């Protein structure tokens, strides 16, 4: 694939996202996936989103 073609595809599929990233923004159908990913992150010792924000100096 040419870079231009891939860029067009990516631009077109991301032009209308299903929902914005925000608190309480997970669609109901994906809640179980969200919970499982949080639990897996805890097992791996990954920081929370709040801890990451603090690490990079963002205000709460």
C-alpha positions as CSV (number, residue, x, y, z in Angstrom):
1,X,0.0,0.0,0.0
2,X,1.1,3.5,-0.7
3,X,1.4,5.9,2.4
4,X,-1.1,8.3,0.8
5,X,-3.7,5.5,0.5
6,X,-3.2,4.3,4.1
7,X,-3.4,7.9,5.3
8,X,-6.7,8.4,3.5
9,X,-8.1,5.2,5.0
10,X,-7.1,6.1,8.5
11,X,-8.5,9.6,8.1
12,X,-11.8,8.4,6.8
13,X,-12.4,5.8,9.5
14,X,-11.5,8.1,12.3
15,X,-13.5,11.1,11.1
16,X,-16.6,10.1,13.0
17,X,-15.6,8.2,16.2
18,X,-18.2,6.2,18.0
19,X,-17.7,8.3,21.1
20,X,-15.3,10.7,22.7
21,X,-12.8,9.6,25.3
22,X,-14.2,10.8,28.6
23,X,-15.2,9.6,32.1
24,X,-18.2,7.3,31.9
25,X,-17.9,7.2,28.2
26,X,-17.7,3.5,27.6
27,X,-20.7,2.0,25.8
28,X,-22.7,-0.4,27.8
29,X,-21.8,-3.3,25.6
30,X,-18.1,-2.8,26.3
31,X,-18.3,-2.5,30.1
32,X,-17.1,-6.1,30.7
33,X,-14.2,-5.5,28.4
34,X,-13.3,-2.4,30.3
35,X,-13.5,-4.2,33.6
36,X,-11.4,-7.1,32.4
37,X,-8.7,-4.7,31.0
38,X,-8.6,-2.8,34.3
39,X,-8.1,-6.1,36.2
40,X,-5.4,-7.2,33.7
41,X,-3.6,-3.9,34.1
42,X,-3.7,-4.3,37.9
43,X,-2.1,-7.8,37.6
44,X,0.6,-6.3,35.4
45,X,1.3,-3.4,37.8
46,X,0.3,-0.8,35.3
47,X,-0.4,2.7,36.7
48,X,-4.0,4.1,36.8
49,X,-5.0,6.9,34.4
50,X,-4.9,9.3,37.4
51,X,-1.4,8.2,38.3
52,X,-0.3,8.7,34.7
53,X,-1.8,12.2,34.6
54,X,0.1,13.0,37.8
55,X,3.3,11.5,36.4
56,X,3.2,13.7,33.3
57,X,2.3,16.8,35.3
58,X,-1.4,17.2,34.4
59,X,-3.8,18.7,36.9
60,X,-6.7,16.7,38.3
